[in-house]
Amino acid sequence: MAKGMVLIEVDRCKGCDLCVDVCPPKILHLSETEFNAKGYRPIEVSDMSLCTGCSVCAVICPDVVFTVYRQMPKSRRASEAA
């Protein structure tokens, strides 16, 4: 399984919650305690180790707050290089 990492532009987020509904591993949630510069509760990642790097959050986000990185398992990278 691929391992991913999500970077979030917190101050762009309007807390629309669209990404929460589509995240396959269900690791995104709205902050309960923080507010961004616009006064919205931004999105947070509960457990980055569960991120697969699928990029569904980035595709659905109307405010372009996500940058997603994906790393393939070493065994798969080796077979693709051959």
Stockholm file with secondary structure:
# STOCKHOLM 1.0

chainA/1-82         MAKGMVLIEVDRCKGCDLCVDVCPPKILHLSETEFNAKGYRPIEVSDMSLCTGCSVCAVICPDVVFTVYRQMPKSRRASEAA
#=GR chainA/1-82 SS CCEEEEEECGGGCCCCCHHHHHCTTCCEEECSSCCCTTSCCCEEESCGGGCCCCCHHHHHCTTCCEEEEEECCHHHHHHHHC
#=GC SS_cons        CCEEEEEECGGGCCCCCHHHHHCTTCCEEECSSCCCTTSCCCEEESCGGGCCCCCHHHHHCTTCCEEEEEECCHHHHHHHHC
//
